[in-house]
């Protein structure tokens, strides 16, 4: 399919292809078609483990609430595009999370910039500030290194490219991180920096409301009493980025007083 389109799979002619007119000689029941799937907001409890959502449907809270092979795409605003889904329309709600596929998308060597940051699973990036808000530039040296939260393979999976993504938290247990076997980014439970791989630090937190820098919140691995290895890159959120109403996390600024943290 052309860039920005998605191959819509169906088993019969009765399944309508989103954004396309049904009927006519071109409507073959056994054929799959390239299209953009529009976002559908099914409500706060629209996706459940008993009735998981299909692609581009929401609101989901975790991957278990999405149909097989799909994942719950968490976003902070409607400016974060949901992979494989058409933005806009009545179903595009800024506070809703949607089930989606996360195929890697290679936009070229300079595809991600500060001026035009990449969305999740897009590359090539070099630094975190070349990724959309809340995302992290995942560095890898070969195609054999999987990008967390993204589907491997396909034309967009370039071995020398780095991709923007959210790294999900992984709780390896009480003794999951040791000095002999230090944890990688977003893995825990750690007790000190020596239990984290080179360049990482042990992020101590008191509750799950404290976000771990560079890691995606939520999911089975997000345990309130677990401390995780993370990077502490400074993040500038603007002159009024930290407020009493919306306090900043560790290494975020600009703050003026303690009650803004």
Secondary structure, 3 states (H helix, E strand, C coil): CCCCCEEECCCCCCCCCCCCCCCCCCCCCCCCEEECEECEECCCCCCCCCCCECCCEECCCCHHHECCCCEEECCCCCCCCCCCEECCCCCCCCCCCEEECCECEECCCCCCCCCCCECCCEECCCCHHHECCCCEEECCCCCCCCCCCCECCCCCCCCCCCEEECEECEECCCCCCCCCCCECCCEECCCCHHHECCCCEEECCCCCCCCCCCEECCCCCCCCCCCEEECCCCEECCCCCCCCCCCCCCCEECCCCHHHC
